[in-house]
Amino acid sequence: MGNAQEQDDIDLLVVTNTNTLWVSRLIGILLLSLWGLKVRKVGDQNYKDKLCLNMWLDENNLKFESREEIYTAHELLQTKVLFDRGLVWKKVLDQNRWTAHFFPYAYKRESLIKGLRKNKKASVVLTILKAFEIPARIIQLFYMHKK
């Protein structure tokens, strides 16, 4: 939004396909590490130029009903979409219309993002990923519980 300071991190919100949140998160974190990108960890005091993977959503659970506050509304409405397959971001905004209570004019701006269709190859990959969802969840929750 053009308001970042020199020492800030980069917050990312990731929306995954249904029933692939944990396996997508695990693969995402592993790929970022392999690519040598800096990811902010729990308790990290140096934020500068690090990615903060602070919001993960499953496309069937897009509503922030327990966090209907001005801070969350601001975070959602200032989001810059980097990639959107299937107009998922429109679904996020539609399911969180309560944000208009805080920022009524935000919904007047048009989205320039066009959705992409899902293809058959992606469907096969998703089926395989879903098989690893429960083990990926268990591993990550165990790791997160320690933190």
C-alpha positions in Angstrom: 0.0 0.0 0.0 3.0 2.2 -0.1 3.2 2.7 3.6 5.9 0.2 4.5 8.9 1.3 6.5 12.5 0.2 5.9 12.5 -2.4 8.8 9.1 -4.0 7.9 8.4 -7.5 6.8 6.1 -8.6 3.9 2.9 -10.1 5.1 1.4 -12.9 2.9 -2.2 -14.2 2.9 -2.5 -17.6 1.2 -5.7 -19.2 0.1 -5.4 -23.0 -0.6 -7.7 -25.4 -2.3 -10.2 -27.3 -0.1 -8.6 -29.8 2.3 -5.0 -28.9 1.3 -4.2 -26.1 3.7 -1.7 -28.0 5.8 0.1 -29.8 3.0 0.2 -26.5 1.0 1.7 -24.7 4.0 4.3 -27.4 4.4 5.3 -27.4 0.8 5.3 -23.6 0.7 7.6 -23.2 3.6 9.9 -25.9 2.3 10.1 -24.3 -1.2 10.8 -20.8 0.3 13.6 -22.3 2.3 15.0 -24.1 -0.7 14.9 -20.9 -2.7 16.8 -19.1 0.1 14.0 -16.6 0.9 14.0 -15.3 4.4 10.8 -16.2 6.4 10.0 -14.6 9.7 9.9 -17.1 12.5 8.2 -17.0 15.9 10.0 -14.6 18.2 12.1 -13.1 15.4 12.9 -9.5 16.3 14.5 -8.6 12.9 11.6 -8.3 10.4 13.4 -6.5 7.6 12.8 -8.0 4.1 11.4 -11.2 5.5 8.2 -12.9 4.4 5.6 -13.3 7.1 3.2 -16.2 6.3 0.7 -15.0 8.8 -2.7 -15.9 7.2 -3.6 -19.2 5.6 -7.2 -19.9 4.5 -8.9 -22.9 3.0 -11.2 -21.8 0.1 -14.2 -23.3 2.0 -13.4 -21.2 5.1 -12.9 -17.6 3.9 -14.9 -15.7 6.5 -13.3 -13.8 9.3 -16.4 -13.7 11.4 -14.6 -14.0 14.7 -12.3 -11.1 13.8 -14.8 -8.5 12.7 -12.7 -5.5 13.7 -11.2 -2.5 12.0 -7.7 -3.9 12.0 -8.8 -7.1 10.1 -11.0 -5.1 7.7 -8.0 -2.8 6.9 -5.7 -5.8 6.4 -8.1 -7.5 4.0 -9.1 -4.4 2.0 -5.5 -3.2 1.5 -4.4 -6.6 0.2 -2.6 -6.7 -3.1 -3.4 -9.9 -5.0 -0.4 -11.5 -6.6 -2.1 -14.5 -8.1 -5.7 -15.6 -8.2 -7.0 -18.8 -9.7 -10.7 -19.1 -10.0 -11.6 -15.6 -8.6 -11.0 -16.7 -5.1 -10.2 -13.2 -3.9 -13.7 -12.1 -5.0 -15.1 -14.9 -2.8 -13.0 -13.7 0.2 -14.4 -10.2 -0.2 -17.9 -11.4 -0.8 -17.8 -13.5 2.4 -16.4 -10.6 4.4 -18.8 -7.8 3.4 -18.8 -6.7 7.0 -15.6 -4.9 6.2 -17.8 -2.3 4.3 -19.0 -1.2 7.7 -15.6 0.2 8.4 -14.5 1.1 4.9 -17.7 1.6 2.7 -15.8 3.1 -0.3 -13.4 0.2 -0.6 -15.9 -1.9 -2.5 -16.3 0.7 -5.3 -12.8 0.0 -6.7 -12.8 -2.6 -9.5 -10.6 -5.7 -9.4 -8.3 -6.0 -12.3 -7.6 -9.7 -11.5 -9.0 -12.2 -13.9 -9.6 -15.8 -12.7 -7.9 -18.8 -14.3 -9.7 -22.0 -14.9 -8.6 -25.2 -13.1 -7.2 -27.8 -15.5 -7.2 -31.6 -15.3 -3.5 -31.8 -14.4 -4.1 -29.6 -11.4 -7.0 -31.8 -10.3 -4.7 -34.9 -10.2 -2.1 -33.0 -8.2 -4.8 -31.8 -5.8 -6.0 -35.4 -5.3 -2.4 -36.5 -4.4 -1.9 -33.5 -2.1 -5.1 -34.2 -0.2 -3.7 -37.7 0.7 -1.0 -36.0 2.7 -3.2 -33.3 4.4 -3.7 -35.1 7.7 0.0 -36.1 8.3 1.1 -32.6 7.2 -1.3 -31.1 9.7 -0.2 -33.3 12.6 3.5 -32.5 12.0 3.0 -28.8 11.8 0.7 -28.6 14.8 3.2 -30.6 16.8 5.9 -28.1 15.7 3.8 -25.1 16.4 2.7 -26.3 19.8 6.4 -26.2 21.0 6.5 -22.5 20.0 
